[in-house]
Every structure is written in C-alpha cells, then in structure tokens.
Amino acid sequence: MRWTFLLLASCASAPAPAPAPAPAPAPESASASAPASASAPAAPPPVPSGGSVLIGDINAPKSFNPKPTVEAFKSELVDCYNKARSYTPDLHGKITLLIQVNEAGAVLSVDAVPGGHANDPRLVSCVNDAMKATVHFPKPGGMATVSAPLVFRP
C-alpha cells in the first residue's frame, strides 16, 4: 500500500510542475503575436498633401479631343501622386501615360511609357484603377490610344 501511496504522491506532484510551464508559453505566444502585429505596419504610410500636376500636349487621333477629360481628372491624378509619394517621398518629374480607350469612350487600361522620373508602379496602378472607375471620354470613333505627358511636382 505504501507503493500505491507513493505512486499517487509522485503522480500528484508531477502535474503541479506541468501547469507552471504552461503559463510561460502563453506570454511567449503573446509576444509571438507582437511580431505579427509588427508586420502590420504594411499599412500605407501617411499620405502627403500638396503636389501638383502639369498636363502637356496630349496626342490622340485628330477627330478625338481627350484633353478636357484629362484636365477634369487632374485632382485624381494629384491624389494618386500623393499616395505614391507616401511610399516614395522624393517622387517627382515626368511620366507619359498611354491610355487605351474603347469605341464607347471607356478606359480599358493605363500604362506608362518606359523612362521618366515619375514612372512609379504605384502611381500608374492608382491612375489605371481610378480612370477605369470614373473616367469616360467622348466617343473616339473607334479604339484610341491617348498619350498624355504629365509632370508631377511636390
């Protein structure tokens, strides 16, 4: 009977140390979640204000005048520029956008001509998304490619 008692006593004492290490990993898992939240700064940095855009001579088919539509889109261009500057603070300079317009005047895509100091993927992507969602050109009389040179300044 003594063995049974000793055996029970040693079994009873074994679980007591087990709970002590269990709470220790809980704070470690909490600190492990801290690095996960440390990766949360993938949220965009604050968007700077200001900025301006100059629109150059736009090339398009002769019977199609897209300049008033691009001019009306100026504030959205500056918004996209400022969003891109939150990631690339020294972003400025020239970029030439190639805007594909279908026969109904809807924007199909916006790309950038290679080169130019302001040729930034975030800027081009933002302009592409914003133009597709909100811009409607007059009917160009078929498919059209608009070449719009822009200069961005902080």
OpenMM code with the backbone's topology and positions (N, CA, C; nanometers):
from openmm import Vec3, app, unit

residues = "MET ARG TRP THR PHE LEU LEU LEU ALA SER CYS ALA SER ALA PRO ALA PRO ALA PRO ALA PRO ALA PRO ALA PRO ALA PRO GLU SER ALA SER ALA SER ALA PRO ALA SER ALA SER ALA PRO ALA ALA PRO PRO PRO VAL PRO SER GLY GLY SER VAL LEU ILE GLY ASP ILE ASN ALA PRO LYS SER PHE ASN PRO LYS PRO THR VAL GLU ALA PHE LYS SER GLU LEU VAL ASP CYS TYR ASN LYS ALA ARG SER TYR THR PRO ASP LEU HIS GLY LYS ILE THR LEU LEU ILE GLN VAL ASN GLU ALA GLY ALA VAL LEU SER VAL ASP ALA VAL PRO GLY GLY HIS ALA ASN ASP PRO ARG LEU VAL SER CYS VAL ASN ASP ALA MET LYS ALA THR VAL HIS PHE PRO LYS PRO GLY GLY MET ALA THR VAL SER ALA PRO LEU VAL PHE ARG PRO".split()
positions = [
    Vec3(0.0806, -0.1175, 0.0000),
    Vec3(0.0000, 0.0000, 0.0000),
    Vec3(0.0861, 0.1256, 0.0000),
    Vec3(0.1994, 0.1141, 0.0599),
    Vec3(0.2868, 0.2292, 0.0591),
    Vec3(0.3276, 0.2641, -0.0831),
    Vec3(0.3480, 0.1659, -0.1649),
    Vec3(0.3882, 0.1925, -0.3023),
    Vec3(0.2778, 0.2650, -0.3780),
    Vec3(0.1570, 0.2246, -0.3529),
    Vec3(0.0462, 0.2912, -0.4196),
    Vec3(0.0390, 0.4362, -0.3769),
    Vec3(0.0569, 0.4583, -0.2483),
    Vec3(0.0531, 0.5943, -0.1984),
    Vec3(0.1683, 0.6763, -0.2548),
    Vec3(0.2855, 0.6175, -0.2580),
    Vec3(0.3996, 0.6891, -0.3135),
    Vec3(0.3807, 0.7134, -0.4627),
    Vec3(0.3239, 0.6150, -0.5282),
    Vec3(0.2999, 0.6316, -0.6701),
    Vec3(0.1985, 0.7432, -0.6948),
    Vec3(0.0943, 0.7463, -0.6168),
    Vec3(-0.0040, 0.8534, -0.6295),
    Vec3(0.0568, 0.9871, -0.5916),
    Vec3(0.1417, 0.9859, -0.4916),
    Vec3(0.2041, 1.1102, -0.4497),
    Vec3(0.2949, 1.1617, -0.5604),
    Vec3(0.3683, 1.0726, -0.6256),
    Vec3(0.4547, 1.1213, -0.7317),
    Vec3(0.3716, 1.1612, -0.8539),
    Vec3(0.2591, 1.0974, -0.8790),
    Vec3(0.1731, 1.1391, -0.9893),
    Vec3(0.1092, 1.2729, -0.9563),
    Vec3(0.0732, 1.2890, -0.8308),
    Vec3(0.0112, 1.4145, -0.7909),
    Vec3(0.1113, 1.5279, -0.7972),
    Vec3(0.2369, 1.5002, -0.7689),
    Vec3(0.3343, 1.6084, -0.7740),
    Vec3(0.3781, 1.6369, -0.9178),
    Vec3(0.3657, 1.5393, -1.0092),
    Vec3(0.4060, 1.5614, -1.1481),
    Vec3(0.3179, 1.6641, -1.2189),
    Vec3(0.1853, 1.6614, -1.2023),
    Vec3(0.1041, 1.7614, -1.2721),
    Vec3(0.1279, 1.9036, -1.2217),
    Vec3(0.1709, 1.9199, -1.0975),
    Vec3(0.1900, 2.0548, -1.0459),
    Vec3(0.2954, 2.1305, -1.1257),
    Vec3(0.4118, 2.0712, -1.1576),
    Vec3(0.5068, 2.1463, -1.2384),
    Vec3(0.4584, 2.1683, -1.3822),
    Vec3(0.3754, 2.0774, -1.4329),
    Vec3(0.3296, 2.0923, -1.5705),
    Vec3(0.2513, 2.2218, -1.5918),
    Vec3(0.1598, 2.2603, -1.5025),
    Vec3(0.0883, 2.3853, -1.5255),
    Vec3(0.1805, 2.5076, -1.5194),
    Vec3(0.2875, 2.5004, -1.4410),
    Vec3(0.3766, 2.6166, -1.4325),
    Vec3(0.4390, 2.6469, -1.5691),
    Vec3(0.4904, 2.5471, -1.6429),
    Vec3(0.5430, 2.5805, -1.7751),
    Vec3(0.4340, 2.6207, -1.8747),
    Vec3(0.3124, 2.5720, -1.8562),
    Vec3(0.2057, 2.6065, -1.9497),
    Vec3(0.1801, 2.7561, -1.9522),
    Vec3(0.1717, 2.8259, -1.8372),
    Vec3(0.1519, 2.9704, -1.8455),
    Vec3(0.2719, 3.0426, -1.9076),
    Vec3(0.3918, 2.9887, -1.8927),
    Vec3(0.5089, 3.0552, -1.9502),
    Vec3(0.4977, 3.0650, -2.1022),
    Vec3(0.4552, 2.9582, -2.1751),
    Vec3(0.4410, 2.9743, -2.3193),
    Vec3(0.3302, 3.0718, -2.3586),
    Vec3(0.2307, 3.0904, -2.2742),
    Vec3(0.1238, 3.1832, -2.3088),
    Vec3(0.1797, 3.3238, -2.3288),
    Vec3(0.2641, 3.3770, -2.2378),
    Vec3(0.3205, 3.5079, -2.2662),
    Vec3(0.4111, 3.5050, -2.3897),
    Vec3(0.4811, 3.3923, -2.4122),
    Vec3(0.5629, 3.3842, -2.5320),
    Vec3(0.4763, 3.3907, -2.6557),
    Vec3(0.3586, 3.3220, -2.6534),
    Vec3(0.2717, 3.3287, -2.7693),
    Vec3(0.2152, 3.4688, -2.7846),
    Vec3(0.1956, 3.5400, -2.6732),
    Vec3(0.1513, 3.6784, -2.6821),
    Vec3(0.2617, 3.7626, -2.7435),
    Vec3(0.3878, 3.7342, -2.7038),
    Vec3(0.4969, 3.8092, -2.7647),
    Vec3(0.5188, 3.7629, -2.9079),
    Vec3(0.4822, 3.6377, -2.9369),
    Vec3(0.4916, 3.5908, -3.0745),
    Vec3(0.3892, 3.6628, -3.1605),
    Vec3(0.2736, 3.6985, -3.1008),
    Vec3(0.1759, 3.7739, -3.1779),
    Vec3(0.2209, 3.9186, -3.1935),
    Vec3(0.3091, 3.9660, -3.1083),
    Vec3(0.3607, 4.1021, -3.1235),
    Vec3(0.4381, 4.1164, -3.2539),
    Vec3(0.5245, 4.0191, -3.2914),
    Vec3(0.5878, 4.0328, -3.4221),
    Vec3(0.4869, 4.0280, -3.5358),
    Vec3(0.3775, 3.9523, -3.5174),
    Vec3(0.2758, 3.9512, -3.6216),
    Vec3(0.2158, 4.0895, -3.6347),
    Vec3(0.1920, 4.1564, -3.5221),
    Vec3(0.1406, 4.2916, -3.5300),
    Vec3(0.2499, 4.3877, -3.5740),
    Vec3(0.3760, 4.3499, -3.5530),
    Vec3(0.4846, 4.4325, -3.6014),
    Vec3(0.4878, 4.4292, -3.7542),
    Vec3(0.4401, 4.3191, -3.8138),
    Vec3(0.4322, 4.3155, -3.9588),
    Vec3(0.3094, 4.3917, -4.0077),
    Vec3(0.2205, 4.4316, -3.9171),
    Vec3(0.1034, 4.5089, -3.9532),
    Vec3(0.1389, 4.6455, -4.0110),
    Vec3(0.2585, 4.7045, -3.9828),
    Vec3(0.2899, 4.8307, -4.0475),
    Vec3(0.2970, 4.8222, -4.1991),
    Vec3(0.2474, 4.7127, -4.2556),
    Vec3(0.2335, 4.7070, -4.4003),
    Vec3(0.1232, 4.8020, -4.4448),
    Vec3(0.0510, 4.8576, -4.3470),
    Vec3(-0.0480, 4.9586, -4.3793),
    Vec3(0.0249, 5.0767, -4.4420),
    Vec3(-0.0405, 5.1432, -4.5355),
    Vec3(0.0284, 5.2518, -4.6038),
    Vec3(0.0678, 5.3643, -4.5089),
    Vec3(0.1822, 5.4244, -4.5340),
    Vec3(0.2235, 5.5383, -4.4542),
    Vec3(0.1291, 5.6557, -4.4780),
    Vec3(0.1388, 5.7594, -4.3954),
    Vec3(0.0510, 5.8747, -4.4151),
    Vec3(0.0696, 5.9358, -4.5548),
    Vec3(-0.0407, 5.9762, -4.6126),
    Vec3(-0.0379, 6.0339, -4.7464),
    Vec3(-0.0040, 6.1820, -4.7361),
    Vec3(0.1014, 6.2258, -4.8067),
    Vec3(0.1347, 6.3682, -4.8027),
    Vec3(0.0275, 6.4513, -4.8720),
    Vec3(0.0229, 6.5763, -4.8384),
    Vec3(-0.0709, 6.6658, -4.9055),
    Vec3(0.0069, 6.7533, -5.0031),
    Vec3(-0.0641, 6.8330, -5.0762),
    Vec3(0.0010, 6.9188, -5.1748),
    Vec3(0.0223, 6.8433, -5.3032),
    Vec3(0.1245, 6.8785, -5.3735),
    Vec3(0.1526, 6.8163, -5.5015),
    Vec3(0.0740, 6.8835, -5.6123),
    Vec3(0.1289, 6.8772, -5.7308),
    Vec3(0.0601, 6.9330, -5.8467),
    Vec3(0.0978, 6.8538, -5.9703),
    Vec3(0.0186, 6.8694, -6.0736),
    Vec3(0.0460, 6.8024, -6.1999),
    Vec3(0.0249, 6.9018, -6.3136),
    Vec3(0.1174, 6.8998, -6.4061),
    Vec3(0.1048, 6.9769, -6.5298),
    Vec3(0.0760, 6.8777, -6.6419),
    Vec3(-0.0222, 6.9097, -6.7243),
    Vec3(-0.0595, 6.8217, -6.8338),
    Vec3(-0.0061, 6.8831, -6.9633),
    Vec3(0.0749, 6.8061, -7.0338),
    Vec3(0.1350, 6.8534, -7.1585),
    Vec3(0.0419, 6.8352, -7.2764),
    Vec3(0.0975, 6.8476, -7.3951),
    Vec3(0.0210, 6.8295, -7.5182),
    Vec3(-0.0132, 6.6823, -7.5360),
    Vec3(-0.1402, 6.6544, -7.5396),
    Vec3(-0.1885, 6.5172, -7.5477),
    Vec3(-0.1986, 6.4756, -7.6942),
    Vec3(-0.1435, 6.3603, -7.7246),
    Vec3(-0.1524, 6.3042, -7.8602),
    Vec3(-0.2667, 6.2045, -7.8655),
    Vec3(-0.3532, 6.2215, -7.9637),
    Vec3(-0.4676, 6.1331, -7.9838),
    Vec3(-0.5095, 6.1449, -8.1302),
    Vec3(-0.5976, 6.0572, -8.1770),
    Vec3(-0.6472, 6.0722, -8.3141),
    Vec3(-0.7076, 6.2121, -8.3350),
    Vec3(-0.6942, 6.2653, -8.4565),
    Vec3(-0.7337, 6.4040, -8.4861),
    Vec3(-0.8796, 6.4350, -8.4541),
    Vec3(-0.9683, 6.3418, -8.4770),
    Vec3(-1.1113, 6.3682, -8.4543),
    Vec3(-1.1514, 6.3503, -8.3077),
    Vec3(-1.0561, 6.3263, -8.2214),
    Vec3(-1.0830, 6.2925, -8.0808),
    Vec3(-1.0039, 6.3876, -7.9908),
    Vec3(-1.0742, 6.4626, -7.9048),
    Vec3(-1.0082, 6.5578, -7.8155),
    Vec3(-1.0233, 6.5122, -7.6695),
    Vec3(-0.9250, 6.4386, -7.6162),
    Vec3(-0.9345, 6.3880, -7.4795),
    Vec3(-0.8872, 6.4881, -7.3724),
    Vec3(-0.8283, 6.6012, -7.4141),
    Vec3(-0.7679, 6.6932, -7.3171),
    Vec3(-0.8672, 6.7424, -7.2100),
    Vec3(-0.9898, 6.7845, -7.2443),
    Vec3(-1.0816, 6.8286, -7.1385),
    Vec3(-1.1104, 6.7192, -7.0348),
    Vec3(-1.1169, 6.5958, -7.0789),
    Vec3(-1.1428, 6.4841, -6.9865),
    Vec3(-1.0230, 6.4627, -6.8951),
    Vec3(-0.9020, 6.4675, -6.9504),
    Vec3(-0.7814, 6.4512, -6.8689),
    Vec3(-0.7683, 6.5697, -6.7725),
    Vec3(-0.7971, 6.6910, -6.8193),
    Vec3(-0.7929, 6.8100, -6.7324),
    Vec3(-0.8918, 6.7953, -6.6162),
    Vec3(-1.0109, 6.7435, -6.6445),
    Vec3(-1.1119, 6.7258, -6.5393),
    Vec3(-1.0694, 6.6205, -6.4372),
    Vec3(-0.9762, 6.5352, -6.4753),
    Vec3(-0.9266, 6.4265, -6.3890),
    Vec3(-0.8048, 6.4697, -6.3061),
    Vec3(-0.7666, 6.5957, -6.3153),
    Vec3(-0.6440, 6.6463, -6.2533),
    Vec3(-0.6374, 6.6208, -6.1027),
    Vec3(-0.7451, 6.6432, -6.0307),
    Vec3(-0.7404, 6.6242, -5.8842),
    Vec3(-0.7164, 6.4773, -5.8486),
    Vec3(-0.7717, 6.3841, -5.9262),
    Vec3(-0.7470, 6.2418, -5.9015),
    Vec3(-0.6028, 6.2050, -5.9335),
    Vec3(-0.5463, 6.2686, -6.0365),
    Vec3(-0.4049, 6.2463, -6.0682),
    Vec3(-0.3174, 6.2886, -5.9503),
    Vec3(-0.3488, 6.4041, -5.8914),
    Vec3(-0.2717, 6.4523, -5.7763),
    Vec3(-0.2922, 6.3598, -5.6560),
    Vec3(-0.4139, 6.3112, -5.6357),
    Vec3(-0.4383, 6.2158, -5.5255),
    Vec3(-0.3529, 6.0902, -5.5433),
    Vec3(-0.3486, 6.0357, -5.6646),
    Vec3(-0.2661, 5.9170, -5.6904),
    Vec3(-0.1182, 5.9488, -5.6702),
    Vec3(-0.0770, 6.0658, -5.7128),
    Vec3(0.0621, 6.1079, -5.6951),
    Vec3(0.0976, 6.1141, -5.5469),
    Vec3(0.0106, 6.1743, -5.4659),
    Vec3(0.0379, 6.1835, -5.3223),
    Vec3(0.0400, 6.0467, -5.2556),
    Vec3(-0.0468, 5.9566, -5.2983),
    Vec3(-0.0448, 5.8202, -5.2433),
    Vec3(0.0876, 5.7511, -5.2770),
    Vec3(0.1341, 5.7684, -5.3988),
    Vec3(0.2624, 5.7088, -5.4388),
    Vec3(0.3777, 5.7731, -5.3621),
    Vec3(0.3683, 5.9041, -5.3344),
    Vec3(0.4735, 5.9730, -5.2585),
    Vec3(0.4809, 5.9252, -5.1141),
    Vec3(0.3747, 5.8679, -5.0613),
    Vec3(0.3810, 5.8158, -4.9239),
    Vec3(0.4788, 5.6993, -4.9170),
    Vec3(0.5010, 5.6312, -5.0289),
    Vec3(0.5973, 5.5208, -5.0354),
    Vec3(0.7321, 5.5659, -5.0914),
    Vec3(0.7289, 5.6639, -5.1804),
    Vec3(0.8500, 5.7153, -5.2449),
    Vec3(0.8484, 5.8673, -5.2309),
    Vec3(0.8936, 5.9184, -5.1142),
    Vec3(0.8801, 6.0613, -5.0856),
    Vec3(0.9441, 6.1549, -5.1878),
    Vec3(1.0500, 6.1120, -5.2543),
    Vec3(1.1163, 6.2013, -5.3494),
    Vec3(1.0629, 6.1864, -5.4928),
    Vec3(0.9483, 6.1211, -5.5087),
    Vec3(0.8891, 6.1008, -5.6406),
    Vec3(0.8473, 6.2355, -5.7004),
    Vec3(0.8954, 6.2634, -5.8181),
    Vec3(0.8568, 6.3833, -5.8929),
    Vec3(0.9092, 6.3701, -6.0354),
    Vec3(0.8618, 6.4550, -6.1213),
    Vec3(0.9126, 6.4562, -6.2578),
    Vec3(0.8090, 6.4136, -6.3600),
    Vec3(0.8590, 6.3743, -6.4766),
    Vec3(0.7749, 6.3463, -6.5918),
    Vec3(0.7393, 6.1986, -6.6027),
    Vec3(0.6189, 6.1768, -6.6529),
    Vec3(0.5720, 6.0436, -6.6894),
    Vec3(0.4779, 6.0617, -6.8082),
    Vec3(0.4828, 5.9700, -6.9011),
    Vec3(0.3893, 5.9732, -7.0128),
    Vec3(0.2994, 5.8514, -7.0010),
    Vec3(0.1697, 5.8794, -6.9886),
    Vec3(0.0722, 5.7717, -6.9765),
    Vec3(0.0143, 5.7380, -7.1122),
    Vec3(-0.0018, 5.6096, -7.1378),
    Vec3(-0.0713, 5.5607, -7.2563),
    Vec3(-0.2070, 5.5094, -7.2106),
    Vec3(-0.3109, 5.5780, -7.2520),
    Vec3(-0.4474, 5.5458, -7.2088),
    Vec3(-0.5206, 5.4815, -7.3260),
    Vec3(-0.5628, 5.3577, -7.3079),
    Vec3(-0.6375, 5.2852, -7.4104),
    Vec3(-0.7870, 5.3104, -7.3871),
    Vec3(-0.8536, 5.3633, -7.4907),
    Vec3(-0.9954, 5.3977, -7.4816),
    Vec3(-1.0712, 5.3170, -7.5867),
    Vec3(-1.1832, 5.2583, -7.5448),
    Vec3(-1.2608, 5.1809, -7.6428),
    Vec3(-1.3541, 5.2729, -7.7211),
    Vec3(-1.4258, 5.2160, -7.8173),
    Vec3(-1.5112, 5.2954, -7.9057),
    Vec3(-1.6239, 5.3671, -7.8322),
    Vec3(-1.6599, 5.3223, -7.7130),
    Vec3(-1.7650, 5.3875, -7.6347),
    Vec3(-1.7095, 5.4974, -7.5431),
    Vec3(-1.5755, 5.5110, -7.5360),
    Vec3(-1.5154, 5.6140, -7.4524),
    Vec3(-1.4713, 5.5653, -7.3153),
    Vec3(-1.4862, 5.4357, -7.2888),
    Vec3(-1.4446, 5.3798, -7.1592),
    Vec3(-1.2941, 5.3522, -7.1611),
    Vec3(-1.2318, 5.3701, -7.0458),
    Vec3(-1.0885, 5.3441, -7.0330),
    Vec3(-1.0684, 5.1941, -7.0151),
    Vec3(-0.9859, 5.1361, -7.1029),
    Vec3(-0.9544, 4.9940, -7.0935),
    Vec3(-0.8313, 4.9706, -7.0068),
    Vec3(-0.7296, 5.0565, -7.0240),
    Vec3(-0.6073, 5.0404, -6.9448),
    Vec3(-0.5258, 5.1686, -6.9500),
    Vec3(-0.4398, 5.1803, -6.8493),
    Vec3(-0.3444, 5.2912, -6.8434),
    Vec3(-0.2081, 5.2299, -6.8147),
    Vec3(-0.1122, 5.2598, -6.8990),
    Vec3(0.0260, 5.2142, -6.8822),
    Vec3(0.1163, 5.3360, -6.8926),
    Vec3(0.2416, 5.3173, -6.8593),
    Vec3(0.3385, 5.4258, -6.8708),
    Vec3(0.4430, 5.3899, -6.9748),
    Vec3(0.4850, 5.4912, -7.0487),
    Vec3(0.5959, 5.4749, -7.1415),
    Vec3(0.7208, 5.4558, -7.0553),
    Vec3(0.8069, 5.3609, -7.0885),
    Vec3(0.9284, 5.3427, -7.0084),
    Vec3(1.0092, 5.4724, -7.0002),
    Vec3(1.0717, 5.4918, -6.8845),
    Vec3(1.1503, 5.6125, -6.8615),
    Vec3(1.0687, 5.7161, -6.7862),
    Vec3(1.1273, 5.8283, -6.7641),
    Vec3(1.0601, 5.9350, -6.6895),
    Vec3(1.0849, 5.9194, -6.5409),
    Vec3(1.1141, 6.0288, -6.4748),
    Vec3(1.1463, 6.0240, -6.3321),
    Vec3(1.0279, 5.9850, -6.2450),
    Vec3(0.9075, 6.0115, -6.2904),
    Vec3(0.7894, 5.9813, -6.2092),
    Vec3(0.7254, 5.8483, -6.2464),
    Vec3(0.7948, 5.7667, -6.3250),
    Vec3(0.7402, 5.6377, -6.3644),
    Vec3(0.7489, 5.5431, -6.2450),
    Vec3(0.6419, 5.5405, -6.1675),
    Vec3(0.6346, 5.4609, -6.0449),
    Vec3(0.5171, 5.3634, -6.0574),
    Vec3(0.5379, 5.2350, -6.0289),
    Vec3(0.4290, 5.1373, -6.0438),
    Vec3(0.3056, 5.1696, -5.9600),
    Vec3(0.3246, 5.2230, -5.8394),
    Vec3(0.2077, 5.2565, -5.7557),
    Vec3(0.1276, 5.3713, -5.8174),
    Vec3(0.1970, 5.4694, -5.8710),
    Vec3(0.1301, 5.5822, -5.9356),
    Vec3(0.0517, 5.5343, -6.0574),
    Vec3(0.1132, 5.4565, -6.1424),
    Vec3(0.0477, 5.4077, -6.2644),
    Vec3(-0.0713, 5.3187, -6.2294),
    Vec3(-0.0549, 5.2321, -6.1313),
    Vec3(-0.1638, 5.1435, -6.0903),
    Vec3(-0.2825, 5.2226, -6.0357),
    Vec3(-0.2541, 5.3224, -5.9540),
    Vec3(-0.3612, 5.4060, -5.8980),
    Vec3(-0.4350, 5.4801, -6.0085),
    Vec3(-0.3612, 5.5406, -6.1021),
    Vec3(-0.4244, 5.6130, -6.2124),
    Vec3(-0.5064, 5.5166, -6.2973),
    Vec3(-0.4536, 5.3996, -6.3245),
    Vec3(-0.5261, 5.2982, -6.4009),
    Vec3(-0.6594, 5.2652, -6.3340),
    Vec3(-0.6548, 5.2347, -6.2052),
    Vec3(-0.7768, 5.1971, -6.1332),
    Vec3(-0.8772, 5.3128, -6.1282),
    Vec3(-0.8269, 5.4330, -6.0996),
    Vec3(-0.9161, 5.5489, -6.0883),
    Vec3(-0.9780, 5.5845, -6.2230),
    Vec3(-0.8989, 5.5805, -6.3294),
    Vec3(-0.9541, 5.6137, -6.4623),
    Vec3(-1.0565, 5.5108, -6.5067),
    Vec3(-1.0269, 5.3834, -6.4853),
    Vec3(-1.1232, 5.2792, -6.5237),
    Vec3(-1.2549, 5.2967, -6.4491),
    Vec3(-1.2475, 5.3396, -6.3236),
    Vec3(-1.3679, 5.3507, -6.2409),
    Vec3(-1.4478, 5.4783, -6.2680),
    Vec3(-1.3818, 5.5876, -6.3063),
    Vec3(-1.4541, 5.7149, -6.3093),
    Vec3(-1.4499, 5.7917, -6.4409),
    Vec3(-1.3538, 5.7660, -6.5263),
    Vec3(-1.3379, 5.8495, -6.6458),
    Vec3(-1.4137, 5.7906, -6.7636),
    Vec3(-1.4817, 5.8800, -6.8340),
    Vec3(-1.5469, 5.8411, -6.9583),
    Vec3(-1.5175, 5.9502, -7.0611),
    Vec3(-1.4403, 5.9128, -7.1623),
    Vec3(-1.4050, 6.0059, -7.2690),
    Vec3(-1.5207, 6.0163, -7.3677),
    Vec3(-1.5226, 6.1233, -7.4479),
    Vec3(-1.6190, 6.1244, -7.5582),
    Vec3(-1.5869, 6.0090, -7.6531),
    Vec3(-1.6838, 5.9656, -7.7269),
    Vec3(-1.6601, 5.8529, -7.8187),
    Vec3(-1.5534, 5.8924, -7.9205),
    Vec3(-1.4457, 5.8125, -7.9271),
    Vec3(-1.3366, 5.8483, -8.0180),
    Vec3(-1.3570, 5.8038, -8.1629),
    Vec3(-1.4676, 5.7367, -8.1941),
    Vec3(-1.4881, 5.6883, -8.3300),
    Vec3(-1.4121, 5.5600, -8.3570),
    Vec3(-1.3971, 5.4775, -8.2588),
    Vec3(-1.3209, 5.3528, -8.2668),
    Vec3(-1.2266, 5.3453, -8.1479),
    Vec3(-1.1427, 5.2461, -8.1467),
    Vec3(-1.0429, 5.2348, -8.0391),
    Vec3(-0.9422, 5.3490, -8.0539),
    Vec3(-0.8912, 5.3977, -7.9393),
    Vec3(-0.7947, 5.5070, -7.9447),
    Vec3(-0.6902, 5.4891, -7.8362),
    Vec3(-0.5693, 5.5334, -7.8669),
    Vec3(-0.4634, 5.5396, -7.7678),
    Vec3(-0.4303, 5.6858, -7.7457),
    Vec3(-0.4399, 5.7255, -7.6204),
    Vec3(-0.4109, 5.8633, -7.5809),
    Vec3(-0.2747, 5.8653, -7.5143),
    Vec3(-0.1877, 5.9527, -7.5602),
    Vec3(-0.0558, 5.9683, -7.4988),
    Vec3(-0.0575, 6.1010, -7.4220),
    Vec3(-0.0521, 6.0888, -7.2880),
    Vec3(-0.0639, 6.2070, -7.2031),
    Vec3(0.0637, 6.2283, -7.1232),
    Vec3(0.1448, 6.3279, -7.1621),
    Vec3(0.2641, 6.3599, -7.0832),
    Vec3(0.2257, 6.4421, -6.9597),
    Vec3(0.2752, 6.4004, -6.8452),
    Vec3(0.2440, 6.4676, -6.7192),
    Vec3(0.3735, 6.4990, -6.6469),
    Vec3(0.3729, 6.6087, -6.5715),
    Vec3(0.4841, 6.6421, -6.4849),
    Vec3(0.4283, 6.6608, -6.3451),
    Vec3(0.4790, 6.5819, -6.2511),
    Vec3(0.4357, 6.5888, -6.1115),
    Vec3(0.5383, 6.6644, -6.0297),
    Vec3(0.4869, 6.7512, -5.9425),
    Vec3(0.5730, 6.8268, -5.8514),
    Vec3(0.5180, 6.8160, -5.7095),
    Vec3(0.6095, 6.8089, -5.6117),
    Vec3(0.5618, 6.8006, -5.4721),
    Vec3(0.4938, 6.9288, -5.4255),
] * unit.nanometer
topology = app.Topology()
chain = topology.addChain("A")
for resn in residues:
    res = topology.addResidue(resn, chain)
    for name in ("N", "CA", "C"):
        topology.addAtom(name, app.Element.getBySymbol(name[0]), res)
